[in-house]
Amino acid sequence: MAEADDDTAAGRHAADPQPHSWWTHLKALGTVVVALVLGAFFLLDLPTDRAAARDEGVPGIVTVTDESCGGRGGCSYDGTFVSLDGRLRLEDAYLVDVGGEVGDRFDAQYFASNDSVYSVGSGEWRLSLAAVAAAAAWIVGYGVWLRRDVRLRRRLRHARASDAGRPE
């Protein structure tokens, strides 16, 4: 009973937060690595996505030749792209932000930087920007969580050290 009184007198009780285990930190760090990789992936595509929104690619017409729909991820499309001047023809071009049925034709633009065909006035940059922002928020949130946990560990270590030096 005296031990419980000492804990109460020291300002600690059962509801006080405890630091997270190192295993929890390792798992959280793994999610940060995933956020970094995904954030970098979308960040690298962002300049091309913005250029596609401004219609700065090679203009042309794309014909959808293949539609692959699987699982919850939605569909992806491939097609044949022909530039308006006829100098560039791409078979099995990866279509970004272009959908429809096989055989449909759309105005489009080609970007050699990521070897992809975008719709005219593409809004794909919004998805890339949102993904980069979400990854950054996750990383910042982990930093805040980690800082809180480190401070808690220091506070508990200091409390144990002062308890050890206190006369019985």
Contact map, one row per residue, 1 for C-alpha under 8 A:
111110000000000000000000000000000000000000000000000000000000000000000000000000000000000000000000000000000000000000000000000000000000000000000000000000000000000000000000
111111000000000000000000000000000000000000000000000000000000000000000000000000000000000000000000000000000000000000000000000000000000000000000000000000000000000000000000
111111100000000000000000000000000000000000000000000000000000000000000000000000000000000000000000000000000000000000000000000000000000000000000000000000000000000000000000
111111110000000000000000000000000000000000000000000000000000000000000000000000000000000000000000000000000000000000000000000000000000000000000000000000000000000000000000
111111111000000000000000000000000000000000000000000000000000000000000000000000000000000000000000000000000000000000000000000000000000000000000000000000000000000000000000
011111111100000000000000000000000000000000000000000000000000000000000000000000000000000000000000000000000000000000000000000000000000000000000000000000000000000000000000
001111111111100000000000000000000000000000000000000000000000000000000000000000000000000000000000000000000000000000000000000000000000000000000000000000000000000000000000
000111111111100000000000000000000000000000000000000000000000000000000000000000000000000000000000000000000000000000000000000000000000000000000000000000000000000000000000
000011111111000000000000000000000000000000000000000000000000000000000000000000000000000000000000000000000000000000000000000000000000000000000000000000000000000000000000
000001111111000000000000000000000000000000000000000000000000000000000000000000000000000000000000000000000000000000000000000000000000000000000000000000000000000000000000
000000111111100000000000000000000000000000000000000000000000000000000000000000000000000000000000000000000000000000000000000000000000000000000000000000000000000000000000
000000111111110100000000000000000000000000000000000000000000000000000000000000000000000000000000000000000000000000000000000000000000000000000000000000000000000000000000
000000110011111100000000000000000000000000000000000000000000000000000000000000000000000000000000000000000000000000000000000000000000000000000000000000000000000000000000
000000000001111100000000000000000000000000000000000000000000000000000000000000000000000000000000000000000000000000000000000000000000000000000000000000000000000000000000
000000000000111110000000000000000000000000000000000000000000000000000000000000000000000000000000000000000000000000000000000000000000000000000000000000000000000000000000
000000000001111111000000000000000000000000000000000000000000000000000000000000000000000000000000000000000000000000000000000000000000000000000000000000000000000000000000
000000000000001111100000000000000000000000000000000000000000000000000000000000000000000000000000000000000000000000000000000000000000000000000000000000000000000000000000
000000000000000111110000000000000000000000000000000000000000000000000000000000000000000000000000000000000000000000000000000000000000000000000000000000010000000000000000
000000000000000011111000000000000000000000000000000000000000000000000000000000000000000000000000000000000000000000000000000000000000000000000000000011011000000000000000
000000000000000001111101100000000000000000000000000000000000000000000000000000000000000000000000000000000000000000000000000000000000000000000000000010000000000000000000
000000000000000000111111100000000000000000000000000000000000000000000000000000000000000000000000000000000000000000000000000000000000000000000000000000000000000000000000
000000000000000000011111110000000000000000000000000000000000000000000000000000000000000000000000000000000000000000000000000000000000000000000000000000000000000000000000
000000000000000000001111111000000000000000000000000000000000000000000000000000000000000000000000000000000000000000000000000000000000000000000000000000000000000000000000
000000000000000000011111111100000000000000000000000000000000000000000000000000000000000000000000000000000000000000000000000000000000000000000000000000000000000000000000
000000000000000000011111111110000000000000000000000000000000000000000000000000000000000000000000000000000000000000000000000000000000000000000000000000000000000000000000
000000000000000000000111111111000000000000000000000000000000000000000000000000000000000000000000000000000000000000000000000000000000000000000000000000000000000000000000
000000000000000000000011111111100000000000000000000000000000000000000000000000000000000000000000000000000000000000000000000000000000000000000000000000000000000000000000
000000000000000000000001111111110000000000000000000000000000000000000000000000000000000000000000000000000000000000000000000000000000000000000100000000000000000000000000
000000000000000000000000111111111000000000000000000000000000000000000000000000000000000000000000000000000000000000000000000000000000000000000000000000000000000000000000
000000000000000000000000011111111100000000000000000000000000000000000000000000000000000000000000000000000000000000000000000000000000000000000000000000000000000000000000
000000000000000000000000001111111110000000000000000000000000000000000000000000000000000000000000000000000000000000000000000000000000000000000000000000000000000000000000
000000000000000000000000000111111111000000000000000000000000000000000000000000000000000000000000000000000000000000000000000000000000000001100100000000000000000000000000
000000000000000000000000000011111111100000000000000000000000000000000000000000000000000000000000000000000000000000000000000000000000000000000000000000000000000000000000
000000000000000000000000000001111111110000000000000000000000000000000000000000000000000000000000000000000000000000000000000000000000000000000000000000000000000000000000
000000000000000000000000000000111111111000000000000000000000000000000000000000000000000000000000000000000000000000000000000000000000001101100000000000000000000000000000
000000000000000000000000000000011111111100000000000000000000000000000000000000000000000000000000000000000000000000000000000000000000001000100000000000000000000000000000
000000000000000000000000000000001111111110000000000000000000000000000000000000000000000000000000000000000000000000000000000000000000000000000000000000000000000000000000
000000000000000000000000000000000111111111000000000000000000000000000000000000000000000000000000000000000000000000000000000000000011001000000000000000000000000000000000
000000000000000000000000000000000011111111100000000000000000000000000000000000000000000000000000000000000000000000000000000000000011101100000000000000000000000000000000
000000000000000000000000000000000001111111110000000000000000000000000000000000000000000000000000000000000000000000000000000000000001000000000000000000000000000000000000
000000000000000000000000000000000000111111111000000000000000000000000000000000000000000000000000000000000000000000000000000000000000000000000000000000000000000000000000
000000000000000000000000000000000000011111111100000000000000000000000000000000000000000000000000000000000000000000000000000000011011000000000000000000000000000000000000
000000000000000000000000000000000000001111111110000000000000000000000000000000000000000000000000000000000000000000000000000000011001000000000000000000000000000000000000
000000000000000000000000000000000000000111111110000000000000000000000000000000000000000000000000000000000000000000000000000000000000000000000000000000000000000000000000
000000000000000000000000000000000000000011111111100000000000000000000000000000000000000000000000000000000000000001000000000000010000000000000000000000000000000000000000
000000000000000000000000000000000000000001111111110000000000000000000000000000000000000000000000000000000000000000000000000010011000000000000000000000000000000000000000
000000000000000000000000000000000000000000111111111000000000000000000000000000000000000000000000000000000000000000000000000000000000000000000000000000000000000000000000
000000000000000000000000000000000000000000001111111100000000000000000000000000000000000000000000000000000000001011000000000000000000000000000000000000000000000000000000
000000000000000000000000000000000000000000001111111110000000000000000000000000000000000000000000000000000000000000000000011110010000000000000000000000000000000000000000
000000000000000000000000000000000000000000000111111111000000000000000000000000000000000000000000000000000000000000000000000110000000000000000000000000000000000000000000
000000000000000000000000000000000000000000000011111111111000000000000000000000000000000000000000000000000000000000000000000000000000000000000000000000000000000000000000
000000000000000000000000000000000000000000000001111111111000000000000000000000000000000000000000000000000000100000000111110000000000000000000000000000000000000000000000
000000000000000000000000000000000000000000000000111111110000000000000000000000000000000000000000000000000000000000000001111110000000000000000000000000000000000000000000
000000000000000000000000000000000000000000000000011111110000000000000000000000000000000000000000000000000000000000000000100000000000000000000000000000000000000000000000
000000000000000000000000000000000000000000000000001111111010000000000000000000000000000000000000000000000000100000000001110000000000000000000000000000000000000000000000
000000000000000000000000000000000000000000000000001111111100000000000000000000000000000000000000000000000000100000000000000000000000000000000000000000000000000000000000
000000000000000000000000000000000000000000000000001100111110000000000000000000000000000000000000000000000000111000000000000000000000000000000000000000000000000000000000
000000000000000000000000000000000000000000000000000000011111000000000000000000000010000000000000000000000000111000000000000000000000000000000000000000000000000000000000
000000000000000000000000000000000000000000000000000000101111100000000000000000000011000000000000000000000011110000000000000000000000000000000000000000000000000000000000
000000000000000000000000000000000000000000000000000000000111110000000000000000001111100000000000000000000011110000000000000000000000000000000000000000000000000000000000
000000000000000000000000000000000000000000000000000000000011111000000000000000001111000000000000000000001111100000000000000000000000000000000000000000000000000000000000
000000000000000000000000000000000000000000000000000000000001111100000000000000111100000000000000000000001111000000000000000000000000000000000000000000000000000000000000
000000000000000000000000000000000000000000000000000000000000111110000000000000111000000000000000000001111100000000000000000000000000000000000000000000000000000000000000
000000000000000000000000000000000000000000000000000000000000011111100000000011110000000000000000001111111000000000000000000000000000000000000000000000000000000000000000
000000000000000000000000000000000000000000000000000000000000001111100000000011110000000000010000000001100000000000000000000000000000000000000000000000000000000000000000
000000000000000000000000000000000000000000000000000000000000000111110000000011100000000000000000000001000000000000000000000000000000000000000000000000000000000000000000
000000000000000000000000000000000000000000000000000000000000000111111000001111000000000000000000000011000000000000000000000000000000000000000000000000000000000000000000
000000000000000000000000000000000000000000000000000000000000000001111100001110000000000000000000000000000000000000000000000000000000000000000000000000000000000000000000
000000000000000000000000000000000000000000000000000000000000000000111110111100000000000000000000000000000000000000000000000000000000000000000000000000000000000000000000
000000000000000000000000000000000000000000000000000000000000000000011111111000000000000000000000000000000000000000000000000000000000000000000000000000000000000000000000
000000000000000000000000000000000000000000000000000000000000000000001111110000000000000000000000000000000000000000000000000000000000000000000000000000000000000000000000
000000000000000000000000000000000000000000000000000000000000000000000111110000000000000000000000000000000000000000000000000000000000000000000000000000000000000000000000
000000000000000000000000000000000000000000000000000000000000000000001111111000000000000000000000000000000000000000000000000000000000000000000000000000000000000000000000
000000000000000000000000000000000000000000000000000000000000000000001111111100000000000000000000000000000000000000000000000000000000000000000000000000000000000000000000
000000000000000000000000000000000000000000000000000000000000000000111100111110000000000000000000000000000000000000000000000000000000000000000000000000000000000000000000
000000000000000000000000000000000000000000000000000000000000000000111000011111000000000000000010001000000000000000000000000000000000000000000000000000000000000000000000
000000000000000000000000000000000000000000000000000000000000000111110000001111100000000000000111011000000000000000000000000000000000000000000000000000000000000000000000
000000000000000000000000000000000000000000000000000000000000000111100000000111110000000000011110000000000000000000000000000000000000000000000000000000000000000000000000
000000000000000000000000000000000000000000000000000000000000011111000000000011111000000000111110000000000000000000000000000000000000000000000000000000000000000000000000
000000000000000000000000000000000000000000000000000000000000011110000000000001111100000011111000000000000000000000000000000000000000000000000000000000000000000000000000
000000000000000000000000000000000000000000000000000000000001111000000000000000111110000111101000000000000001010000001000000000000000000000000000000000000000000000000000
000000000000000000000000000000000000000000000000000000000001110000000000000000011111011111000000000000000000000000000000000000000000000000000000000000000000000000000000
000000000000000000000000000000000000000000000000000000000111100000000000000000001111111110000000000000000000100000000000000000000000000000000000000000000000000000000000
000000000000000000000000000000000000000000000000000000000011100000000000000000000111111000000000000000000000000000000000000000000000000000000000000000000000000000000000
000000000000000000000000000000000000000000000000000000000001000000000000000000000011111100000000000000000000000000000000000000000000000000000000000000000000000000000000
000000000000000000000000000000000000000000000000000000000000000000000000000000000111111110000000000000000000000000000000000000000000000000000000000000000000000000000000
000000000000000000000000000000000000000000000000000000000000000000000000000000000111111110000000000000000000000000000000000000000000000000000000000000000000000000000000
000000000000000000000000000000000000000000000000000000000000000000000000000000001110111111000000000000000000000000000000000000000000000000000000000000000000000000000000
000000000000000000000000000000000000000000000000000000000000000000000000000000011110011111100000000000000000000000000000000000000000000000000000000000000000000000000000
000000000000000000000000000000000000000000000000000000000000000000000000000000011100000111111000000000000000000000000000000000000000000000000000000000000000000000000000
000000000000000000000000000000000000000000000000000000000000000000000000000000111000000011111000000000000000000000000000000000000000000000000000000000000000000000000000
000000000000000000000000000000000000000000000000000000000000000010000000000001110000000001111100000000000000000000000000000000000000000000000000000000000000000000000000
000000000000000000000000000000000000000000000000000000000000000000000000000001111000000001111110000000000000000000111000000000000000000000000000000000000000000000000000
000000000000000000000000000000000000000000000000000000000000000000000000000011100000000000011111000000000000000000111000000000000000000000000000000000000000000000000000
000000000000000000000000000000000000000000000000000000000000000000000000000111100000000000001111111000000000000000011100000000000000000000000000000000000000000000000000
000000000000000000000000000000000000000000000000000000000000000000000000000010000000000000000111110000000000000000011110000100000000000000000000000000000000000000000000
000000000000000000000000000000000000000000000000000000000000000000000000000000000000000000000011111000000000000000000110011100000000000000000000000000000000000000000000
000000000000000000000000000000000000000000000000000000000000000000000000000010000000000000000011111100000000000000000110000000000000000000000000000000000000000000000000
000000000000000000000000000000000000000000000000000000000000000100000000000110000000000000000010111110000000000000000000000000000000000000000000000000000000000000000000
000000000000000000000000000000000000000000000000000000000000000100000000000000000000000000000000011111010000000000000000000000000000000000000000000000000000000000000000
000000000000000000000000000000000000000000000000000000000000000100100000000000000000000000000000001111110000000000000000000000000000000000000000000000000000000000000000
000000000000000000000000000000000000000000000000000000000000001111100000000000000000000000000000000111110000000000000000000000000000000000000000000000000000000000000000
000000000000000000000000000000000000000000000000000000000000001110000000000000000000000000000000000011111000000000000000000000000000000000000000000000000000000000000000
000000000000000000000000000000000000000000000000000000000000001100000000000000000000000000000000000111111100000000000000000000000000000000000000000000000000000000000000
000000000000000000000000000000000000000000000000000000000000111100000000000000000000000000000000000000111110000000000000000000000000000000000000000000000000000000000000
000000000000000000000000000000000000000000000000000000000000111000000000000000000000000000000000000000011111000000000010000000000000000000000000000000000000000000000000
000000000000000000000000000000000000000000000000000000000011110000000000000000000000000000000000000000001111100000000011000000000000000000000000000000000000000000000000
000000000000000000000000000000000000000000000000000000000011110000000000000000001000000000000000000000000111110000001111000000000000000000000000000000000000000000000000
000000000000000000000000000000000000000000000000000100111111100000000000000000000010000000000000000000000011111000001111000000000000000000000000000000000000000000000000
000000000000000000000000000000000000000000000000000000001111000000000000000000001000000000000000000000000001111100111100000000000000000000000000000000000000000000000000
000000000000000000000000000000000000000000000001000000001100000000000000000000000000000000000000000000000000111111111100000000000000000000000000000000000000000000000000
000000000000000000000000000000000000000000000000000000000000000000000000000000000000000000000000000000000000011111110000000000000000000000000000000000000000000000000000
000000000000000000000000000000000000000000000001000000000000000000000000000000000000000000000000000000000000001111110000000000000000000000000000000000000000000000000000
000000000000000000000000000000000000000000001001000000000000000000000000000000000000000000000000000000000000001111110000000000000000000000000000000000000000000000000000
000000000000000000000000000000000000000000000000000000000000000000000000000000000000000000001100000000000000011111111000000000000000000000000000000000000000000000000000
000000000000000000000000000000000000000000000000000000000000000000000000000000000000000000001111000000000000011111111100000000000000000000000000000000000000000000000000
000000000000000000000000000000000000000000000000000000000000000000000000000000001000000000001111000000000001111000111110000000000000000000000000000000000000000000000000
000000000000000000000000000000000000000000000000000100000000000000000000000000000000000000000011110000000001111000011111010000000000000000000000000000000000000000000000
000000000000000000000000000000000000000000000000000100000000000000000000000000000000000000000001110000000111100000001111110000000000000000000000000000000000000000000000
000000000000000000000000000000000000000000000000000110100000000000000000000000000000000000000000000000000011100000000111110000000000000000000000000000000000000000000000
000000000000000000000000000000000000000000000000000111100000000000000000000000000000000000000000000000000000000000000011111000000000000000000000000000000000000000000000
000000000000000000000000000000000000000000000000100110100000000000000000000000000000000000000000100000000000000000000111111110000000000000000000000000000000000000000000
000000000000000000000000000000000000000000000000100010000000000000000000000000000000000000000000100000000000000000000000111111100000000000000000000000000000000000000000
000000000000000000000000000000000000000000000000110010000000000000000000000000000000000000000001100000000000000000000000011111110000000000000000000000000000000000000000
000000000000000000000000000000000000000000000100110010000000000000000000000000000000000000000000000000000000000000000000011111111000000000000000000000000000000000000000
000000000000000000000000000000000000000000000000000000000000000000000000000000000000000000000000000000000000000000000000001111111100000000000000000000000000000000000000
000000000000000000000000000000000000000000000000000000000000000000000000000000000000000000000000000000000000000000000000001111111110000000000000000000000000000000000000
000000000000000000000000000000000000000001101100100000000000000000000000000000000000000000000000000000000000000000000000000111111111000000000000000000000000000000000000
000000000000000000000000000000000000000001100100000000000000000000000000000000000000000000000000000000000000000000000000000011111111100000000000000000000000000000000000
000000000000000000000000000000000000000000000000000000000000000000000000000000000000000000000000000000000000000000000000000001111111110000000000000000000000000000000000
000000000000000000000000000000000000011001000000000000000000000000000000000000000000000000000000000000000000000000000000000000111111111000000000000000000000000000000000
000000000000000000000000000000000000011101100000000000000000000000000000000000000000000000000000000000000000000000000000000000011111111100000000000000000000000000000000
000000000000000000000000000000000000001000000000000000000000000000000000000000000000000000000000000000000000000000000000000000001111111110000000000000000000000000000000
000000000000000000000000000000000000000000000000000000000000000000000000000000000000000000000000000000000000000000000000000000000111111111000000000000000000000000000000
000000000000000000000000000000000011011000000000000000000000000000000000000000000000000000000000000000000000000000000000000000000011111111100000000000000000000000000000
000000000000000000000000000000000010001000000000000000000000000000000000000000000000000000000000000000000000000000000000000000000001111111110000000000000000000000000000
000000000000000000000000000000000000000000000000000000000000000000000000000000000000000000000000000000000000000000000000000000000000111111111000000000000000000000000000
000000000000000000000000000000010010000000000000000000000000000000000000000000000000000000000000000000000000000000000000000000000000011111111100000000000000000000000000
000000000000000000000000000000010011000000000000000000000000000000000000000000000000000000000000000000000000000000000000000000000000001111111110000000000000000000000000
000000000000000000000000000000000000000000000000000000000000000000000000000000000000000000000000000000000000000000000000000000000000000111111111000000000000000000000000
000000000000000000000000000000000000000000000000000000000000000000000000000000000000000000000000000000000000000000000000000000000000000011111111100000000000000000000000
000000000000000000000000000100010000000000000000000000000000000000000000000000000000000000000000000000000000000000000000000000000000000001111111110000000000000000000000
000000000000000000000000000000000000000000000000000000000000000000000000000000000000000000000000000000000000000000000000000000000000000000111111111000000000000000000000
000000000000000000000000000000000000000000000000000000000000000000000000000000000000000000000000000000000000000000000000000000000000000000011111111100000000000000000000
000000000000000000000000000000000000000000000000000000000000000000000000000000000000000000000000000000000000000000000000000000000000000000001111111110000000000000000000
000000000000000000000000000000000000000000000000000000000000000000000000000000000000000000000000000000000000000000000000000000000000000000000111111111000000000000000000
000000000000000000000000000000000000000000000000000000000000000000000000000000000000000000000000000000000000000000000000000000000000000000000011111111100000000000000000
000000000000000000000000000000000000000000000000000000000000000000000000000000000000000000000000000000000000000000000000000000000000000000000001111111110000000000000000
000000000000000000110000000000000000000000000000000000000000000000000000000000000000000000000000000000000000000000000000000000000000000000000000111111111000000000000000
000000000000000000100000000000000000000000000000000000000000000000000000000000000000000000000000000000000000000000000000000000000000000000000000011111111100000000000000
000000000000000000000000000000000000000000000000000000000000000000000000000000000000000000000000000000000000000000000000000000000000000000000000001111111110000000000000
000000000000000001100000000000000000000000000000000000000000000000000000000000000000000000000000000000000000000000000000000000000000000000000000000111111111000000000000
000000000000000000100000000000000000000000000000000000000000000000000000000000000000000000000000000000000000000000000000000000000000000000000000000011111111100000000000
000000000000000000000000000000000000000000000000000000000000000000000000000000000000000000000000000000000000000000000000000000000000000000000000000001111111110000000000
000000000000000000000000000000000000000000000000000000000000000000000000000000000000000000000000000000000000000000000000000000000000000000000000000000111111111000000000
000000000000000000000000000000000000000000000000000000000000000000000000000000000000000000000000000000000000000000000000000000000000000000000000000000011111111100000000
000000000000000000000000000000000000000000000000000000000000000000000000000000000000000000000000000000000000000000000000000000000000000000000000000000001111111110000000
000000000000000000000000000000000000000000000000000000000000000000000000000000000000000000000000000000000000000000000000000000000000000000000000000000000111111111000000
000000000000000000000000000000000000000000000000000000000000000000000000000000000000000000000000000000000000000000000000000000000000000000000000000000000011111111100000
000000000000000000000000000000000000000000000000000000000000000000000000000000000000000000000000000000000000000000000000000000000000000000000000000000000001111111110000
000000000000000000000000000000000000000000000000000000000000000000000000000000000000000000000000000000000000000000000000000000000000000000000000000000000000111111111000
000000000000000000000000000000000000000000000000000000000000000000000000000000000000000000000000000000000000000000000000000000000000000000000000000000000000011111111100
000000000000000000000000000000000000000000000000000000000000000000000000000000000000000000000000000000000000000000000000000000000000000000000000000000000000001111111100
000000000000000000000000000000000000000000000000000000000000000000000000000000000000000000000000000000000000000000000000000000000000000000000000000000000000000111111100
000000000000000000000000000000000000000000000000000000000000000000000000000000000000000000000000000000000000000000000000000000000000000000000000000000000000000011111110
000000000000000000000000000000000000000000000000000000000000000000000000000000000000000000000000000000000000000000000000000000000000000000000000000000000000000001111111
000000000000000000000000000000000000000000000000000000000000000000000000000000000000000000000000000000000000000000000000000000000000000000000000000000000000000000001111
000000000000000000000000000000000000000000000000000000000000000000000000000000000000000000000000000000000000000000000000000000000000000000000000000000000000000000000111
